[in-house]
Amino acid sequence: MKLQMRHILSILFILALLAGWNGYASAAPASIRIDAVEPSLVYTNVSTTVTISGTGFGTNPMVGLDSNGQRFEFEPVSASDTQIQIIIFDLPVGTYDLYVRNANDEWAKAGGSLTVADPILDPTETPIPGAFVRPQLVVNHYKANVSAVTSGKEFRLNLGIGNPGTADALNVQATFTSADMVPTQTGGVVVVGGIPVGSVVETSQTFLAVDSLYGKSVVVIDVAVSYYDSAGTSYSDKFTLSIPASGGSSAVYATATPTGVHTAQLVVTGYSSTVDPLQPGDTFQLNMTVKNMGNSSAKNVTLIVGGGSSGGSGGTPQPGGVSGGSGEFTNFAPVGTSNIQSLGDVSTGGQLQVSQNLIVNVSTSPGAYPMKLTFSYVNDKGEVVNDDQVITLLVYGLPKADIGFYREPDPLFAGQPGALPIQVVNLGKRTAVLGNMSLTTNNGTLETETTLVGSLDAGGYFTFDGLVIPETAGPLQLTLTIDYTDDFNQSRTISKTFDLTVEESFVDPSMEPGLEGGGGEMPAPTEETFLQKIWRFILGLFGLDSGAPIDNTPLEGVPTEFPVPVQPGGGGGKG
């Protein structure tokens, strides 16, 4: 009996555990609660972030959805004790009960809180985008406490800021600015606080109308609003408000009598460089045309290349005189003379030519570099005036390539192919990217006229074995051209010309027509005699040269015939 009771208790304990994991709690403890689910409508084919607000979620909650026996569980993409965010995508259409389970196995339920629907399509079959969750602030209404703003009078602007968005706006702050009015009391910044979804919060700001309002019927106030959502994302909006103005003034002002303004104005109307294009390490002369565009003379004009100043404010001299050592000389520095020049007086409408020797720093990278120029002079009132201007100099990093032959080319003959052992070496300090290399000639035919060079490291080389067939003897000019793009995306070329000499074609004299021995034909070899063959055989027995003569001429000292011995005659009978 005790054994059976023990089995029953074990089974009941296991069933209780299964019930806790297999189903959702029907009643949630008071320590966990779901307050809101936003948005409550999502679309089945749109990935949507759903925010669940409440309390007691803990740090590692799980979220479940239940609809007609279909259950889905989600791991939050972000979670805190009061807010959970999950991403829903491709769920079956239906209305779902939402559950949240914390690490203590406590459950909270929000019945029918989420609806998944099919997207609504227009006649062009374009799906409606999914819901976007964010706060959105607008100015719901505004009004001043006076019928019209009057210069020199203070008034209060009341306005209501609403949130028609889909999420609460937190830490709302409004900043008021106006060219015609000065904000008072708050310094122009009002902290509104939080604005829930669908709510309108009232706020106000006091202003003092300045005298520049005279003659205006409307004044403009700009309101810049900054705020955050619950995830910490920042937003900002700007609104322009218009307030009626009376255009009157509490003070009377005398009408100003216009007077002419007399001042000099030195302007650089043109400039050029003696070296084009400029590259690191180049020494060049910068030539400038300076013109007085003002209506008075400029006296004791001083040019400070790189920027500086001369004298003091209001014409009061300062110790040290002209200051030109604080200029910018990182990329360009003066050479031969300092960066300060005295130009004398420049009358109204007058112009003069100015030059300055400079050097481009070897560490300067390719690019466009501004150069500051200061013209310091004395005006008609004896005041020291400093006019600052900027010109721009372009620095290029063009490739430095050595083009030649990697070995001495072979002699060229008319009508015969000759090799061209061409080599391109990158002598620059950085990688050079070169394009197509083309060959042309004024006397002959080239086997391969174009090839791609590509990227060459510093000190790297590229070899190309060309082939030329000269047409006639005499001078041959070979032109090599390499295309590339500079640092400012402009097309440029590198060219090299080679002057070569073509010789007459070589012919074997034995093949020349009209010579002795056959009138242009090879002499026919003579046949070796039988005795010559026997003689060579005897020479071979003694280890001597027994080879046949090339021209088959008789061997010297060897008879061509041997005498036949005479037999003693008998007369053919007895004597």
Residue pairs with C-beta under 8 A, 6 or more apart in sequence:
20 105
24 64
24 66
24 97
24 99
24 101
24 107
24 109
25 106
25 107
25 109
26 109
28 34
28 106
28 107
28 108
28 109
29 106
29 107
31 55
31 56
31 104
31 106
32 54
32 55
32 56
32 57
32 100
32 102
32 106
32 107
32 108
33 54
33 55
33 56
33 108
34 52
34 53
34 54
34 98
34 100
34 108
34 109
34 110
34 113
35 53
35 54
35 55
36 51
36 52
36 53
36 54
37 50
37 51
37 52
37 53
37 98
37 110
37 113
37 114
38 50
38 51
38 53
38 133
38 166
38 167
39 48
39 50
39 131
39 133
39 166
40 113
40 114
40 115
41 114
41 115
41 117
41 131
42 48
42 50
42 88
42 91
42 114
42 115
42 116
42 117
42 130
42 131
43 116
43 117
43 118
43 119
43 127
43 128
43 130
43 131
44 90
44 91
44 92
44 93
44 116
44 117
44 118
44 119
45 89
45 90
45 119
45 127
46 89
46 119
46 127
46 129
46 130
47 87
47 88
47 89
47 130
48 87
48 88
48 89
48 130
48 131
49 77
49 85
49 86
49 87
49 133
50 85
50 86
50 87
50 88
50 114
51 83
51 84
51 85
51 133
51 167
51 230
52 63
52 83
52 84
52 85
52 86
52 98
52 100
52 110
53 82
53 83
53 230
54 82
54 83
54 100
54 108
55 81
55 82
56 81
56 102
56 106
56 108
57 79
57 80
57 81
57 82
57 83
57 84
57 100
57 102
58 81
58 102
58 103
58 104
59 79
59 80
59 81
59 103
60 79
60 102
60 103
61 76
61 79
61 84
61 100
61 101
61 102
61 103
62 73
62 74
62 75
62 76
62 100
62 101
63 73
63 74
63 75
63 76
63 84
63 86
63 98
63 99
63 100
63 101
64 71
64 72
64 73
64 74
64 98
64 99
64 100
64 101
65 71
65 72
65 73
65 74
65 91
65 96
65 97
65 98
65 99
65 114
66 72
66 96
66 97
66 99
67 92
67 94
67 95
67 96
67 97
68 94
70 92
70 94
72 91
74 86
74 87
74 88
75 86
76 84
76 85
76 86
77 85
77 86
77 87
78 84
78 85
78 231
79 85
83 230
84 100
85 231
88 114
88 116
91 116
92 116
93 116
93 117
93 118
94 115
94 116
95 112
95 114
95 115
95 116
96 112
96 113
96 114
96 115
96 116
97 109
97 110
97 111
97 112
97 113
98 109
98 110
98 113
98 114
99 107
99 108
99 109
99 110
100 107
100 108
101 107
119 127
119 128
120 127
120 128
121 127
121 128
122 128
131 166
132 166
133 166
133 167
133 229
134 165
134 166
134 167
134 229
134 233
134 235
135 163
135 165
135 166
135 167
135 168
135 169
135 170
135 195
135 197
135 227
135 229
135 235
136 163
136 164
136 165
136 166
136 169
137 161
137 162
137 163
137 165
137 169
137 172
137 195
137 225
137 227
137 235
137 237
138 161
138 162
138 163
138 164
138 237
138 239
139 159
139 160
139 161
139 162
139 223
139 239
139 241
140 159
140 160
140 161
140 162
140 200
141 159
141 160
142 157
142 158
142 159
142 160
142 241
143 157
143 158
143 159
144 155
144 156
144 157
144 158
144 243
144 244
145 155
145 156
145 157
145 158
146 153
146 155
147 244
148 244
148 245
148 246
149 155
149 181
149 207
149 209
149 213
149 219
149 243
149 244
149 245
149 246
150 209
150 213
150 245
150 246
150 248
150 249
150 250
151 209
151 210
151 211
151 212
151 213
151 214
151 246
151 248
151 249
151 250
151 251
152 208
152 209
152 210
152 211
152 249
152 250
152 251
153 208
153 209
153 250
154 184
154 206
154 207
154 208
154 209
155 206
155 207
155 209
156 204
156 205
156 206
156 207
157 176
157 204
157 205
157 206
157 207
157 221
157 241
157 243
158 202
158 203
158 204
159 202
159 203
159 204
159 223
159 241
160 200
160 201
160 202
160 203
161 172
161 174
161 192
161 195
161 200
161 201
161 203
161 225
162 195
162 199
162 200
162 201
163 169
163 195
163 196
163 197
163 198
163 199
163 200
164 198
165 197
166 197
167 197
167 229
167 230
168 194
168 195
168 196
168 197
168 229
168 230
169 194
169 195
169 196
169 227
169 228
169 229
169 235
170 194
170 227
170 228
170 229
170 230
171 193
171 194
171 227
171 228
172 191
172 192
172 193
172 194
172 195
172 201
172 225
172 226
172 227
173 189
173 190
173 191
173 192
173 225
173 226
173 227
174 189
174 190
174 192
174 203
174 205
174 223
174 224
174 225
175 188
175 189
175 190
175 223
175 224
175 225
175 226
176 183
176 188
176 189
176 190
176 205
176 207
176 221
176 222
176 223
177 183
177 188
177 221
177 222
177 224
178 207
178 219
178 220
178 221
178 222
179 212
179 220
180 209
180 210
180 212
180 213
180 216
180 219
180 220
180 245
181 207
181 208
181 209
181 210
181 213
181 219
181 221
182 207
182 208
182 210
183 205
183 206
183 207
184 206
184 207
184 208
185 206
186 205
186 206
188 205
190 203
190 204
190 205
192 201
192 203
193 201
195 201
195 227
207 221
209 219
209 245
211 249
211 251
211 253
213 219
213 245
213 247
213 249
214 247
214 248
214 249
214 253
215 247
216 245
216 247
217 244
217 245
217 247
218 242
218 243
218 244
218 245
219 242
219 243
219 245
220 240
220 241
220 242
220 243
221 240
221 241
221 242
221 243
222 238
222 239
222 240
222 241
223 238
223 239
223 240
223 241
224 236
224 237
224 238
225 236
225 237
225 238
225 239
226 234
226 235
226 236
227 234
227 235
227 236
228 234
228 235
229 235
260 295
261 295
262 294
262 295
262 296
262 379
262 380
263 294
263 295
263 296
263 379
263 385
264 292
264 294
264 295
264 296
264 297
264 298
264 346
264 348
264 377
264 379
264 385
265 292
265 293
265 294
265 387
266 290
266 291
266 292
266 293
266 294
266 298
266 301
266 346
266 375
266 377
266 387
267 290
267 291
267 292
267 293
267 389
268 288
268 289
268 290
268 373
268 389
268 391
269 289
269 290
269 291
269 351
270 288
270 289
271 286
271 287
271 288
271 289
271 391
272 286
272 287
273 284
273 285
273 286
273 287
273 393
274 284
274 285
274 287
275 282
275 283
275 284
277 394
277 395
277 396
277 398
277 486
278 284
278 360
278 393
278 394
278 395
278 396
279 360
279 395
279 396
279 397
279 398
280 360
280 361
280 362
280 363
280 364
280 395
280 397
281 359
281 360
281 362
282 359
282 360
283 335
283 357
283 358
283 359
283 360
284 357
284 358
284 359
284 360
285 355
285 356
285 357
285 358
286 305
286 355
286 356
286 357
286 358
286 393
287 353
287 354
287 355
288 353
288 354
288 355
288 356
288 373
288 391
289 351
289 352
289 353
289 354
290 303
290 343
290 346
290 351
290 352
290 353
290 354
290 375
291 349
291 350
291 351
292 298
292 346
292 347
292 348
292 349
292 350
292 351
294 348
295 348
296 348
296 379
296 380
297 345
297 346
297 347
297 348
297 380
298 345
298 346
298 375
298 377
298 378
298 379
298 385
299 345
299 377
299 378
299 379
300 342
300 344
300 345
300 377
300 378
301 342
301 343
301 344
301 345
301 346
301 375
301 376
301 377
302 310
302 322
302 340
302 341
302 342
302 343
302 375
302 376
302 377
303 340
303 341
303 342
303 343
303 354
303 356
303 373
303 374
303 375
304 310
304 322
304 323
304 324
304 327
304 339
304 340
304 373
304 374
304 375
304 376
305 324
305 327
305 334
305 339
305 340
305 341
305 356
305 358
305 371
305 373
306 324
306 327
306 328
306 329
306 332
306 334
306 339
306 371
306 372
306 373
307 324
307 326
307 327
307 328
307 372
307 373
307 374
307 388
308 322
308 323
308 324
308 325
308 326
308 327
308 339
308 340
308 374
308 376
309 322
309 323
309 374
309 376
309 386
310 321
310 322
310 323
310 374
310 376
310 384
310 386
311 317
311 318
311 321
311 376
311 378
311 384
312 318
312 384
313 384
314 383
314 384
315 378
315 381
315 382
315 383
315 384
322 340
322 376
324 338
324 339
324 340
324 374
327 339
327 372
328 371
328 372
329 339
330 361
330 364
331 360
331 361
331 364
331 369
331 395
332 358
332 359
332 360
332 361
332 369
332 371
332 393
333 358
333 359
333 361
334 356
334 357
334 358
335 357
335 358
335 359
336 357
337 356
337 357
339 356
341 354
341 356
343 352
343 354
346 352
346 377
360 395
364 395
365 395
365 397
366 395
366 396
366 397
366 487
367 394
367 395
367 487
368 392
368 393
368 394
368 395
369 392
369 393
369 394
369 395
370 390
370 391
370 392
371 390
371 391
371 392
371 393
372 388
372 389
372 390
373 388
373 389
373 390
373 391
374 386
374 387
374 388
374 389
375 386
375 387
375 389
376 384
376 385
376 386
376 387
377 384
377 385
377 387
378 384
378 385
379 385
394 488
396 486
396 487
396 488
397 428
397 430
397 487
398 486
398 492
399 426
399 428
399 432
399 434
399 456
399 484
399 494
400 426
400 427
400 428
400 432
401 424
401 425
401 426
401 427
401 428
401 432
401 434
401 456
401 482
401 494
402 424
402 425
402 427
403 422
403 423
403 424
403 425
403 480
403 482
403 494
403 496
404 422
404 423
404 496
405 420
405 421
405 422
405 423
405 498
406 421
406 422
406 423
406 461
406 463
407 421
409 418
409 419
409 420
409 421
409 500
410 418
410 419
411 418
411 503
412 418
412 468
412 470
412 476
412 500
412 501
412 502
412 503
413 470
413 473
413 502
413 503
413 504
413 505
413 506
414 470
414 471
414 472
414 473
414 502
414 503
414 504
414 505
415 469
415 470
415 471
415 505
416 469
416 470
416 505
417 447
417 467
417 468
417 469
418 467
418 468
418 469
418 470
419 465
419 466
419 467
420 439
420 464
420 465
420 466
420 467
420 468
420 478
421 463
421 465
422 439
422 463
422 464
422 465
422 466
422 480
423 461
423 462
423 463
423 464
424 434
424 437
424 453
424 456
424 461
424 462
424 463
424 464
424 482
425 459
425 460
425 461
426 432
426 456
426 457
426 458
426 459
426 460
426 461
427 459
428 458
429 458
430 458
431 455
431 456
431 457
431 458
432 455
432 456
432 484
433 454
433 455
433 456
433 484
433 485
434 453
434 454
434 455
434 456
434 462
434 482
434 483
434 484
434 494
435 452
435 453
435 482
435 483
435 484
435 485
436 450
436 451
436 452
436 453
436 482
436 483
437 450
437 451
437 452
437 453
437 464
437 480
437 481
437 482
438 449
438 450
438 480
438 481
438 482
438 483
439 446
439 448
439 449
439 450
439 466
439 478
439 479
439 480
440 446
440 449
440 478
440 479
440 481
441 468
441 476
441 477
441 478
441 479
442 476
442 477
443 470
443 471
443 472
443 474
443 475
443 476
443 477
443 502
444 468
444 469
444 470
444 471
444 476
444 502
445 468
445 469
445 471
446 466
446 467
446 468
447 466
447 467
447 468
447 469
448 466
448 467
451 464
453 462
453 482
454 462
456 462
468 476
468 478
470 476
470 502
472 502
473 502
473 503
473 504
473 505
474 501
474 502
475 499
475 500
475 501
475 502
476 499
476 500
476 501
476 502
477 497
477 498
477 499
477 500
478 497
478 498
478 499
478 500
479 495
479 496
479 497
479 498
480 495
480 496
480 497
480 498
481 493
481 494
481 495
482 493
482 494
482 495
483 491
483 492
483 493
484 491
484 492
484 493
484 494
485 491
485 492
486 492
509 515
510 522
512 520
513 519
513 520
514 520
517 523
523 551
525 551
525 552
526 551
526 552
526 553
527 552
528 548
528 549
528 552
529 554
529 560
531 558
531 559
531 560
531 561
531 562
532 554
532 555
532 558
532 560
535 555
535 558
536 546
536 547
536 548
536 555
537 546
539 545
539 546
540 546
549 555
554 560
